[in-house]
Amino acid sequence: TKLILLDSLLQEKRMSATNLVYWENPIVSGAVFGSVLVTLMSLCYYSLIYVVSNLALLLLFAVGAIKLYTKIMVMLGKATPGSDPLECIAGMSLTIPTDNVQAYSKTASDKINAVVSELRRLFLVENMIDTIKFGLSLWCITYIGAWFNAMTLIILAWIAAFSIPKVYLMNQDQADEVIGKVMTQVEEIKSKVMAMIPVKAAEKKAE
């Protein structure tokens, strides 16, 4: 039962994220994308405490302005007493179900254990080919780290998450053709590199 509940929750989250990045509702997607982007860019220049406190103050002022505007409209007779747009938020349940916490905790612990086991396998060179690939990946990451800091990469990733899926959806045929050509070139380069590795060559001779 817990697994079924977890699967349904994850499926719902995936659908919500998909709707956001594909801009199914432009207003919601734009609000999420813009607000997070402004927050990330603010963190490049100001401390986390400064950004969080200012965002909280901005939210507080916005709520106060909405409350004041609604009260004035009701007093002038241009709105009914129950027309406060924040009432729907006030009625939302903010309690976190215990079953959801347990399900997510189990999934998170399984993922962490799998990552730790994989890192141990790579660092202890249990498979030479996989360790070489891992080392090359780390070497490439050092260059990326020299060009960009972590916050810049997060901002670029956020922009890409909200732009690439939509661009791909609008140009799917052309994108699939280009991706196919690139993957062919990658496989050719991969086969040449593997042929140059002594361990791989020894395995081929043994076969």
C-alpha positions in Angstrom: 0.0 0.0 0.0 2.8 2.4 0.9 4.6 1.6 -2.4 1.4 2.3 -4.4 0.9 5.6 -2.4 4.5 6.6 -3.1 4.2 5.8 -6.8 1.0 7.9 -7.1 2.6 10.8 -5.3 5.7 10.7 -7.5 3.6 10.4 -10.6 1.6 13.5 -9.5 4.8 15.4 -8.8 6.2 14.5 -12.2 3.1 15.6 -14.0 3.1 18.9 -12.2 6.8 19.5 -13.1 6.1 18.5 -16.7 3.3 21.0 -16.9 5.5 23.7 -15.6 8.5 23.2 -17.9 6.2 22.7 -21.0 4.4 26.0 -20.1 1.0 24.3 -20.1 -0.2 27.3 -18.0 2.0 30.3 -19.0 0.9 32.4 -16.0 1.9 29.7 -13.4 5.1 28.7 -15.3 6.1 32.3 -15.7 5.5 33.1 -12.0 7.5 30.1 -10.9 10.3 30.6 -13.4 10.6 34.4 -12.8 10.4 34.3 -9.0 13.0 31.5 -8.6 15.3 33.2 -11.2 15.2 36.5 -9.4 15.9 34.8 -6.1 18.9 32.9 -7.6 20.3 36.0 -9.2 19.9 37.9 -5.9 21.9 35.2 -4.1 24.8 36.0 -6.5 25.1 39.5 -5.0 23.6 39.3 -1.5 23.7 36.8 1.4 21.1 34.1 1.8 19.8 35.8 5.1 19.4 39.1 3.3 17.6 37.7 0.4 15.2 35.5 2.5 14.4 38.3 4.9 13.7 40.8 2.0 11.5 38.2 0.2 9.6 37.6 3.4 9.1 41.3 3.9 7.9 41.7 0.3 5.4 38.9 0.8 4.2 40.4 4.0 3.7 43.8 2.4 1.9 42.2 -0.6 -0.5 40.3 1.8 -1.1 43.4 3.8 -1.9 45.4 0.6 -4.3 42.8 -0.6 -6.1 42.7 2.8 -6.3 46.5 2.9 -7.6 46.7 -0.7 -10.2 44.0 -0.1 -11.4 45.7 3.2 -11.7 49.1 1.4 -13.7 47.5 -1.5 -16.0 45.9 1.0 -16.5 49.1 2.9 -17.3 50.9 -0.4 -19.8 48.2 -1.3 -17.9 47.2 -4.4 -17.1 43.7 -3.0 -18.8 41.1 -0.8 -17.3 40.2 2.6 -16.2 36.8 1.3 -14.3 38.1 -1.7 -10.9 38.0 -0.1 -8.6 36.2 -2.6 -6.4 34.9 0.2 -9.2 33.0 1.9 -8.6 30.0 -0.4 -4.9 30.0 0.8 -6.0 30.4 4.5 -8.2 27.3 4.1 -5.4 25.1 2.7 -4.1 22.3 4.9 -0.4 22.7 5.6 0.0 19.5 7.6 2.4 16.9 6.2 0.9 13.4 6.2 3.0 11.0 8.1 2.7 8.3 5.4 4.2 10.7 2.8 7.1 11.5 5.1 7.9 7.8 5.7 7.5 7.0 2.0 9.8 9.8 0.9 12.3 9.0 3.6 12.6 5.4 2.4 13.0 6.5 -1.2 15.7 9.1 -0.2 17.6 6.6 1.9 17.6 4.0 -0.9 18.9 6.6 -3.4 21.7 7.7 -0.9 22.7 4.1 -0.3 22.8 3.4 -4.0 25.0 6.4 -4.6 27.4 5.6 -1.8 27.8 2.0 -3.0 28.4 3.2 -6.5 31.0 5.7 -5.4 32.8 3.1 -3.3 32.9 0.8 -6.4 34.3 3.6 -8.6 37.0 4.8 -6.1 38.1 1.3 -5.2 38.6 0.5 -9.0 36.4 -2.6 -9.0 35.9 -2.0 -12.7 38.7 -0.3 -14.5 36.6 1.0 -17.4 34.0 2.5 -15.2 36.7 4.1 -13.0 38.4 5.6 -16.0 35.1 7.1 -17.2 34.5 8.4 -13.7 38.0 10.0 -13.6 37.5 11.6 -17.1 34.1 13.0 -15.9 35.8 14.5 -12.8 38.5 16.0 -15.0 35.9 17.6 -17.2 34.1 19.0 -14.2 37.2 20.7 -13.0 37.2 22.8 -16.2 33.5 23.6 -15.8 34.2 24.6 -12.2 37.1 26.9 -13.4 34.7 28.6 -15.9 31.6 28.9 -13.7 30.8 29.0 -10.0 28.0 26.9 -8.5 25.4 29.6 -8.5 26.0 30.4 -12.2 25.5 26.7 -13.0 22.3 26.6 -11.0 20.9 29.6 -12.8 21.9 28.2 -16.2 20.3 24.8 -15.3 17.1 26.6 -14.2 16.9 28.6 -17.4 17.6 25.4 -19.4 14.9 23.5 -17.6 12.2 26.0 -18.6 13.5 26.6 -22.2 14.9 23.4 -23.7 11.8 21.2 -23.2 9.6 23.8 -24.9 12.0 24.4 -27.7 12.4 20.7 -28.2 8.6 20.2 -28.3 8.3 22.9 -30.9 11.1 21.6 -33.1 11.0 17.9 -32.3 11.7 16.5 -35.8 14.7 18.7 -36.4 16.0 18.1 -32.8 15.7 14.3 -33.1 17.7 14.4 -36.4 20.5 16.4 -34.9 20.5 14.4 -31.7 20.7 11.2 -33.7 23.8 12.5 -35.6 25.5 13.6 -32.4 24.9 10.2 -30.7 26.3 8.4 -33.8 29.5 10.5 -33.5 29.7 9.9 -29.8 29.4 6.1 -30.2 32.2 6.2 -32.8 34.5 8.2 -30.6 33.6 5.9 -27.6 34.4 2.8 -29.6 37.8 4.2 -30.7 38.6 5.2 -27.1 37.6 1.7 -25.8 39.8 0.1 -28.4 42.8 2.0 -27.1 42.3 0.8 -23.5 44.5 -2.3 -22.8 41.9 -3.9 -20.5 39.3 -3.8 -23.3 41.7 -5.2 -25.8 42.6 -8.1 -23.6 39.0 -8.9 -23.1 38.5 -9.0 -26.8 41.4 -11.3 -27.4 40.2 -13.6 -24.6 36.8 -13.9 -26.4 
